[in-house]
Amino acid sequence: MSHAHQELHLMIIWNRASVLRQNILADLAANFQIVEVFDVEWPHKDFSRNINRFYGKKLPDLARKVRECGNGPFTLITFIDSEPCYEVRDTTAGVESVNTHVFDFKKSYREGRNSHFSVHATNSPDETRRDIYLLLQADYDDYLAQALPWEGVVRRWRKNTAHFSGFSSLDELFALLNACTSYVVLHSEEVLLESFSGGDHGDIELLVEAVSEVVALLGLHKEREQGVRARYYLTLDSGEVKYFNLRSPEDGYYDVAWSQRILQYRRLDERGFYVPDAESFCFALMYRVLVHSAHLAEDHLPQLRQAYSQLFSGQELSVELMPKILESYMRENGFSYTQPQDPSVHFNEQNICSAELIKRLPVRVFNWRDYVDLRVKMNRLQLYLLKGCVHKAKLRLYLSLGGIYKIDIAIGRVKDL
C-alpha cells in the first residue's frame, strides 16, 4: 500500500477521558484511516516516571499532569492522515506550524472538559516519530510502510516506555535519543572513541535542547545532587558506568545562538549518533582549545588542523592567528564569548581579543562537597580536596594497608580505583 505524502499520527485517550473513547474512535474513522488501537496499562508504581519520560520538556508539573491524565489504563490509537494540511497555531509549546486536521480534531475534544489535557495527539510527523518510539519502540518509517486499515481488534499493551529499565549498550541509548530529542555529541572523534570504550577521557559530552528531558529519558543520575557540575551517570546492563556532561543553549557553554545553530545543522554520523556539521565542529573545537582550556590544548591541535583544512579547501591553520580567526567567526555570526554557569569549565579570557564580545552569565555557587569530600567506610577512607574545582587530580596518595584498610587522598577529580 502506497503512503506517499501521507502522515502517521497517534492519539492517546487518557484514563480520565475514557468515556470519550467510542465517540473519538467513530470520529477518527470518519476523518482518518485508523491503523491500530491499543489498550495500554503501565504498572502503577511506574506511571509517574513514564509520564515524565513521555512528555519530556513539555511537562512543567508532573504531579498535576498525572492528576489530569489519571493513572489507570488508557487508549492509544495510530492513524493516517492522507491529505495533511499545515497552518500556524498557538500550541502549549508556543506558536508552531501544525497539521491542522489532527490539531483541530484534538482541540475539539479538549474544549469543554474539566481537564484540558486528558486527550493527547501529535502535531507533526516529528512528534509522532518520538511518541511511537517511546510507546511502542517502533520506527516511524517502518510502521508507516507496513500500516494496514484497522480490523477492529484492540491490542493489549503492558510495557513501560522504551528502555524504561535501562540500556544494554550505547547503541540502544543513542537510538532512543535519535528518535526522541535534539542533541549532538561534542567530543572530537578520538575522544569520543576513547570515551565509548572506557578510555582515560571518560565523559561523553552532549549539547542538548533540554537537559531535564534527556535526564528523564536516559534515567541519568547527577554525580552530586547539590553540586554545580553538569555531570551525570548511568549504569549499563553490563554493569559498566558511563558519565555524561550535559550542555544546553542556556547554560553559557556556548552563545545561545551558536548552540541553536549547532543543533539545527547537526548531522547523523555513520556510527548512529548526531555530531556537529563541519563548520560547527571546526570552530567549536577551536573555541574549546582557546577558551575552554586553561592553557592551549595542544593535544587537540592535529585534529583541529585537519578540520580547518577540510573546511577551507586545504588551507593551513596558523596557531598564532587562531584567536583572531575565532573572533572573526564570532563577529561574522553575531556570537558572544559566554562565561559558563558551570564554574568547573575554564573560561580563558587571555585568548579573547576583544573584551566587548564577552557575555557574563550568573555563575552558580560551589557546594561544600566541591571543596572537601570526606568519606569514611568500613575498609576505606577517602579524602578528596577541590574535587569540583580542579578537572584532573593534581596529587593523589593511595595506600593499601595489608589489603585490609585503604586510604585514598587526592586534590582534584579522580576516578575510584
N, C-alpha and C positions, 0 to 999 in steps of 0.2 A: 504494500500500500504506500503510495507516494505521500510524503508530508512536506513537500517543498512549500516554503513561505507560511507554514503553519507553526503555531507555538504551543508548547506544552505548559500547562499551568496546574496548580493544585489549590484546593480549598480545604480548610480544617473547620469542622463544626465542633467547637469545644464542648465539654460536658454540660456547661450551664446553658448552652443553646441547643441541646439535643432535641427539644420539642420541635425545632425547625427542620429537622433532618429530611422528612418526607417532602416538605414544600421545596426545600433547596434542591433536592435530587430531581424533582419534577421540573423545576425551572432551569436547572443546568442542562437536563436532557433536551429541553425545548430550544436552548440557545447555543449549546456547545455539544461536542462529542465526548461523552464520558468514557474513560478508558478503564479505570478500576476504582473500586470502593473498598476501603479497609476499616475494620473495627479495631482501633488501636487502644492498647492499655499498657501504660508504664507502671512498674512497681511503685506503690505509694511512697515508699521511702526515697525513691529516685526522682519523683516528679519535679520537684523544685529545680534540681540540677539540670534535668532535661529541658525544662522551660528556659533556664538561663542560657544553656548552650544554643537552643533553637533561635531565640530572639536576639542574642548577642548584643551588639552596640545599640540596638533599638529599645533596650529594656532598661528604663530608669529606675523602676521599683519592682523588684522580684516578688515580694510578698503580695503586693497589690495585683500583679499580673496573675499569680496563682489563684487569688480570690476571684478575679474576673473570669478566668477560664473554667474554674472548677477542676479538682484534681482526680476526677474519675475518667472512665473510658471516653474516647472521642472518635469522631469520624473523619477519615482522610479520603478525599476524592481527587483523582487525577483526571484531567480532561484536556481536550484540544480546542483551540480557537483557530478555525480555518481561515478567517479573514481579519487578522489583527489590525487594530487602528490605534494610533498613538496621538495623545494630546497632553498638554501640561496640566497637572492637577496639584492641588495643595494636599500633601500627604503628611503622615506623622514624622517623616524624615525630612520634611521641607518640600519646596516646590520641585517636582520631578516630572519627567516625561513618562507616562504610564500607558499600559494597554487599557483603553477606556472601556472596552466591553467587560473585562474582568473587574476593573476598579469600580465602575458604576454598579455592577451586579453585587459586588461585596458591600458597597455603601448602602444599597437599598435594603439589605438585611441587617445592617448595623443600626440604621436610623430607627428611632422609636423604641429601642431596647434599653433597659436599665444599664446593662454592661455594654459599653461601646465596642469592646474588642473581643466579644465572645465568638466572632467568626473571623477567620484569617484567610486571605487569598494572596497569591503572588501578583506583583505588578508588572513583571518583566521576565523574560527567559533567564536572565542572570539570577534573579531571586529564586526562580524555580530550580535552577541548577544547584543552588546552595541548599534549598529546603529538601529537595528529593534525595540528595546525597545523605543529609543528616537523618532524615526519617526512614528511608528505605535502603540506604547505602547503594543507590543506583546512579548510573551515569546518565545525564540528561539526553545526550545524543543517542545512546544505545536504547534507552527506554522509549524515546520518540520513534525511532526507526522500527521498533517491534510492536508499537501500540496497535491494538485492535479494539473495535467497539465493545463496550461492556455488555456482558451477557446476563447481568442481574445477580451474580453471585457476590456476596460480601465476604472478603477475606479477613481472617483473624490475624492480627499482628501483635506479638507480645515481646517485642525487642525494644531496648533503650535506643537512644540516638547513637549514630555511628561512632564506634571506638569509645564508647562510654567508659569501658573498663581499662582502657589504655591501648598501647601500640606494641606490636611485635617488632617493628622496625621503623627507621626514619622514612622509608618509602611510604608506609601507611600514613605516617604523620603528615608528610607533605601532600599526599593525595587528599587528605581532609582539608588542609589549608588551601590547596588549589581550588577546591570546589566551594569553599565557604567564606573566604576573606581575601583582602588585598594585602600583599606583603612582598618584600624582596629579601633575599639573603645578602647581607652587606659585606661579608668576608671576601677576601680575594680568593682566587681559585686554590692556591696552595694551602692557605689557612683553612679554607673550607674542607678540603680533603683530609687535613690532619684532624680537624675537629670532629669530622664524621667518624674517623677511625680511632678516636680517643687519644690523639696526639697531645703535645705539650700545650698547644694554644687553647684547646678545650672548648671554649664557649662558641655557640652558634649565634651570630648577631643578626637580628631581624629588624628591619624597618617595617612597621605595621600601621594600618589605618587606625585601629582601635586596640589598645593594649588589653583592656578588660575583656574584649571579645576573644582574643587569642588565648588569654589565660583560661577562660571558661571552656573554650573548645578543646584545648590540649590537656586540661586538668593540671596546669602548672602550679607549683608551689614557690612562693617567694623565699629566697635564701634567708632573708631577715625580715620578719613581718613588719617591724618598725624601722627598718633601715632605709637608707636613701638610694641605694643602688637599684638599678632596673634589672637585677639578675634573678632568674627563676630556674627551676629544675623540674625534671620528671624522671621516672624510672621506667625503662622499657620492660617488657615481659621477661627478657633475659636477665634482668637484674642490673643492667648497665644504666648508670645515671648520666643524663645529658643536661648540660647547662645552656641557658639562653639569655642573651641580653636583648631586651625589647625596647626599641626606639620608636617614637611616634612623631608626627609633624609638630605637635605642641610642646615637646619637651626640650627644644633648643639644641638637639644634637646636630641638626641642620636647620637652616632657614625654613620656615613653613612652606613657602612657595617652592623651594628646592625639593623638599621632602615630597610634596604633592607631585612634582614633575617626575621624580624618580619612580613613584608608584604608578603614575599614569603611563609612562613609556617603558615599563618593565618588559622583560621577555622571558619566555619559558625555556629554561635550559634543557638540553637533551637528557640530562640526568633526572628530570622530573620535578624541578623546583624553579621558582622565579628569581631572576637576578636583574640588576640594573642594565639598561641598554649601554652601548659602547661609550657614549658621551658621559652619561651619569657615572658609569663605573670609573672612567679615567679621572674625572675631576673630584669625585668623592674620595678616591684613593689618594689623590694629591692633597686634598683637604685633611685627610687622616695623617698623612706623612708630615705635613707642615703644622697643622693646628691642633690635632688631637694627640700629638706626641710631645713629651717634654723636651726631647731632642729630635733632630732629624732622623726619622725612622728608615735607616739605610737598608734594612732587610727587605723593605718593600720596593726599593728603587728599581731593581731589574724588571719586576712586573709592571711598575708604573711606566718605565721607559717603553716597554713593549706595547702597552695600551695606548700610550701617546702616539707612538709611531704608526700604529694601525689606524688610529683616528685621523691623523693628519698626513696620510699618504707617505710614510717613511721618514717624516721629519724627526730629527733627533731632539730629545728633551734636554735642555740645559738646567742642571740642578741649581746653579746660581740665579737663574731667572725665574725659577718656579714661583716664588711669592708674587712677582709681577704678572706672570701668566695666570695664576689663580685669581688675582684681583681683577684682571681684565675680564675673565669669565664671570666673576661675581657681578661686576658693574654692568656688563652687557645684558645679563638676565635679571637685574634688579634684586639680587640676593644679598643678604647681610651675613656677616660672621656672627653667629649667635653663641653666647656663653651657655653651655648646657646646664640644665637644672640639676643634673646628677653631678655632684662635685667630685666624684671619683674619676670623671672624664677630664683629661687635661684640656686646657684652653691656652695655647701658646700664642700670646699676643706679639711676641718678638718677630714672628713670621707674617704678621699682618701689616701691610704697607700703610694703609690709611685707617686711622682710628675712627673716622666718621662712619665707616662701614660696620663697626661693631655694634651689636644689639645685645643688651644685657637683660636676661630674664631673671626673675626671682630664683635664688638658689636655695634649695632645700637644706635644712639644718641636719648636721650629722647626729646620729643616735649614739648613745654612750658605748654601745657594743662595737661601733666602728673604731673606737679608740682602744677599748680594753675588752677582751673576750676571755673570761676565765671559766674553765670547766674542770671540775674535779669528779672523776669517776672511780669505780672500784679498782681498776687496774691502770688508770691513766690520769695524768694531769696535763691540761692544755692551757697555755697562756699565749694568746695572740695579741700583739700590740699594733695599733694603727692598721687593723685589718681592712677597714673600709676606706682608708685614705691612701694607701700605697698599693699599686697594682700587683706587683710581684714581691715575694719575700726578699728583703734586703739581708736578713740574717735569720738563720734557723739553727737551733740546737735540739738535737733529738737523742735521748738517752734511753736505753733499754736495760733495766736493772735485772739481769738474770732471766729476762723473759717474763718476770712476774709483774713488774711495775714499769710504766713508760712515762717519760717526761718529755713534753713537746713544747718548746718555747720559740716564738718567731716574731719578727717585725715585718708586717705586710701580709698580703693574702697568700695562703698556702692551700694545698690540697691535702686531705687526710691521707696518711700512709695506710 
